[in-house]
Amino acid sequence: MARKSKIATDHNNNQLGISDLRNRLNFLEKENSKLIKQIETSRTKLINLNNSIKEVGIQINQRVAPFQNKMLELDEQIHTAFQEIFIGRKLGKKSRKDIETIYNQLQSDGLISSKSLPIEPLESDNSENEDDDDEPNDRNRRRSHQQILEDLPKPDRNELKKIRQLFLRLADNFHPDKVTDAAEKEYRTEIMKEINLAYQDGDLARLLAIEKQQEVGVIIDRDSSDELTRHCAKVEAENTYLKEQLETLKRQLKLTKRTQQGEMTAFFKKITKYGGDPMDEALHNIEHQIEIVEQIQQFVVDLRDRRITVHEFLQSITNSSYQSNEPQEIF
């Protein structure tokens, strides 16, 4: 039996190697396209969610604004009345402590805003310090949606380099100054706007999508093992960055849904879907809270103007609807 020559064996091995590289490249390119589509889908969901949050926020602000103005007015009146009581009245040690306790409790329950006044707290009274400690957490909770946007991980150096290289390649291919035809120049100008926006956002997926849509780049020689190996490495590196971008988008979408604004938006959409008005109950609760705060404001003013005694003031607060309901934060 004749033995196969070494040249024939090397040729067969080379063909087998090229076939494997082709399969590998096909797999990577399919994965690349799939990742770009998944990123575009997640990005669209996130954009729609953020737009919905803004729309709901506008609706709430428009309908709640009059109530907020009333609450701010009452809040200022209550703080001013307490300030005048602490500064302008001579109080016994126990009376002062009892009034300060009520004042601090109104703040911690959120019925009035947290505010420092020029009063001398008793040595054993740490209420104000405790309120100060809690205040940053309140601010963080209120700004949670904005914090998510600020805390997103930024692209690392290698990813920034990859994005810049792709940006430069696309800019070189589509720069409007490279053509003289008016229609072509206008077309390239629009593409360059997309390229610049994607580059500013650090959006590798969008840049790759533009590249694929416009068929930029050289044709791959699929009979060259060196060319196939080089392109496999390139696409594999792109896929690594795309997976990171996809995970970041998914995480941002998940966290945004869990924010107070995100949950409220989902609630609004659900109630509206079934023909309800999600603001009705909220406005009813706000009106009830305003009635409570108006009642408290009257008690504080009556104490300041000596229409009631300290004992009557404490008793009025204790018997008020404020104490008979679960405190709901206003500020």
N, C-alpha and C positions, 0 to 999 in steps of 0.2 A: 504494500500500500504506500502511495506517495505521501510524503510529509508536507504539511503546509509550510510555505515559506514564512520567515520572520516578518517580511514586509506586509504580507497578507494579514498576518495576525495583528500587527500594529495598526493596520488600516481598519480592521474590524473593531478593535478596541477603541480607536479614535472615533469611529462612527457611533459606537455605543455610548461613549462619553458625551458626544455632541447631542445625541438623542436624550440622554438624561438631563443635560443642561437646558435643552429646549423645553422639556416637560417642567423642569424647575422654574424656568422663566414664565411659561404659560400660567403656572400656579400662582406665582408672585404677582403677575400682572392682573389676574382675576381678583386676587386678594386686594390689590391696590385699588381697583375700580370699586369693589364692594365697600372698602373702608371709606372712600371718598363719598359714596352715596349715603352710607350710614352717618357720616359727619354732616352732610348737607341736611339730612332728615332731622338729626338731633339739633342742629343749629336753627332750623326753621321752627322746631317745637319751642326752643328756648326764646327765640325772637317773639313768637306768638304769645308765649306766657308773659314775657316782660311787657309786651304791648297791652295785654289784658290787665295786668297789674296796674299799669298807668291809667287805663281807661276806668277801672273800678275806683282807683284813687281819686280821679277827677270827679266821678259821680258822687263819691262820699263827701269830698270837700265842698262841692256845690250845695249839697243838701244839709250838711252838718255845720257849714260856716256860720250861719246865724246863731246856732246853739253854742258853738265854740266862743264866739264873741261875747255872748251872755255869760258863759262860764268864766272867761278871762276877767270880765268886769267884776263879777262876784268874788273871784279869787283875790283880786287886788283890794277890794273893799274889806275882805276878811283879814288879810295880812295887815292892812293899815290899822284896822280896829284893834287887833291883838297888839300891834306895836304901841299904839297909844295907851292901851291898858298897862303893858309892862313898864312903859316909861313914865306915864302920867299919873298912875295910881299907887298909893302906898298899900302894899299887900303884906299880910302876914306870911311867914315862911311856908306854912301848910297850904294856904290859899294859892300862893304863887306856884308852888309845886303842882297842885291839882290843875291849875289853868295851863301850865306848861305841858302837863301830861296830855290834856285834851288837844292842845295845839299840835304837839308832836304826833299824836294819834291820827289827827285829821290828815297830816302830811303823809304818814306811813300808809294810810288806807287809800291815798290817792285822791281824796276829795278836794284837797287844795294842793298847790304846787309846793315843792321843797324850796325853802327860801331862808337864808340866814338873816336874822334880825339882831340889832344891837342890844341884846339882853344878856344878863348875867345868869347862866345856868347854875343850878345847885350842883354841889360837888358830886352828889350821888346820882345825878341825872345824866346818863350817857345817850339819851335818845337822839340828840342831834348828830352825834358822832356816828351812831348806827345808821341814821338816815343818809349821812354823807357816804358811808361805806356802800350802801345799797344803790346810790344814785348812778354810778357808772354802769352797773348791771342793767338798770332800767334803760339807760341810753343805748347800750349795746343791743338790747332786745328790740328797741324801736328802730335801730338802724341796721338790723340784721340783713335785710335784703341788700342794702348798699355795701355792707361789709363783705358779703359773698362776692360781689363784683370786684371789690378791692383786693380780696385775699386769694384770687385765682392764681395758681402757679404760673410764673412767667417762663417762656421758652429758655432752655439752657443754651450755652455757647455754641455747641455743635448744631443744634436745631436752628439757631439764629443764622449760623453760617450757611446751612442748607437753604434756608428761606432766602437769604440775600443772593446766593448764587443763582437760584431759580428766578428771582426777581430780575437780576441783571440780564439773564439769558432772554427772558420774555421782553424786557424793555428794549434790548438790542434788536429783537425780531420785529417789534411792533411800534417802534418810535415813529410818530407821525412825520418827523422831519426827513425821514428816509424816502418819502414818496412825494410826488408833485401833483398827482391826480387829486382833485378836491374831494371827490366822494371817498376815495381810499383813505385820504388823510383824516376825514371826519370819522370813518369807521375805526381807524387805528386810535384816534383820540378817545373814543368811547371805551375801547378795550384797555387802553392805558389807564383810564380812570378806575376800572375794575382791578387792574394789576396793582396800582398804587394803594387802593383801599385795602386789598388783601394783604399787601406788604405791611402797611401801617398796623393792621390788626394781628400781624404775625400768623396769618392763616395759611399754613402750608397746603392744606387740602384744597383751598380755593385756587391757589396758584397752579397746583397740579391739574385741577379740573380745567382751568383756562388753557393750559398747555395742551391737554388732550383734545379739548374741543377745537382748538385752532390747528391741531396737527403740527405742532412745533417740534423740531428736533430731527436728527438724522435717522435713516432707516437702519434697523439692526440687521447685521449680516448673521443670519441664523445657521450659516455653515462654518462659522469661525468660532472655535472653542474659546479663544481669548476674548472675542467680542461678547460672546454669550456670558462668560464668567464675569466680565466687567459690568455688563448690564444687570445681571442677577444681583450683584453686590449693590448696585445703585438702587434698584427697586426695593430690595430687602431693607436698605437703610431708610428709604422713604416710608415703607410700611411701619417700621419701628416708630418713627415720629408720628405717623398718622394714628397709630393705636393709642399713643399717649394723648394726642389731641382729642380723640374720640372719648377716652376715659375722662378727660377733663370736662368735656361738654356734658357727658352723662352725669358726672358728679355735680356740676353746677346746676343742671336741670333738677336733679333730685333735691339738692339743698334749697333751691329757690322755691320748689313746691312746698317745702316744710316751713318756710318762713311764715310769719304772721300774715304778711301781704299775700303770699301764695295760697295759704289755706283760706283766707277770706275770699280771694278771687274764685277758687274752686267752689266755695259755698254760694257765692253770688251766681255763678253760671248754673249750678244745680237748681237753685230756687227759681231763677229766671226761666230755665228750660221748661218748668212745669207751670209757668204763667204767674208765679208769685212775685211779690215785691220784697226783696231781701232787706230793704232799708226800713220797712214799716216797724218791725219789732225793735230794731236798733234805735230808731228815732223815738219810739215810745219809751225805751229804757233811758235815753238821754234826757227826755222831758221829765221823767220821774227823778232822775239824779239832780236836775236843776232845781226841782221843788225842794229836795232835801238840802241842797247847798243854800238855797234862799232862806230856808228855815234856820239853818246854822248861822248864816250871816246876820239874821235878825237877833238871834240870841246873843251873839258877840257884841253887836252894836248896843243892845239893851244893857249889857254889862258895862260897856265903856261909858254909856251915858247915865249909869247908876239908876236905871229904871228897874233893874233886878239886882239881887244880891249875888255874891259868889255862890252861895249854897243853892239859890234858885237857878243860877246858870248851870251848875253841875247837874242838878236834878232835871232841868229841861233837856240838856244834851243826852242824859241817860235814858229819858223817856221818849226821845225823838224817834222818828222813823229811820233815822241814820243807824241807830243801835239795833233796830228790829229787823234790819235787812243785812244780807251779806255785803260787805264793802265792795264797791266796784270802782276800779281806778279810772279817774277822769283825765289826769295829767300824766 
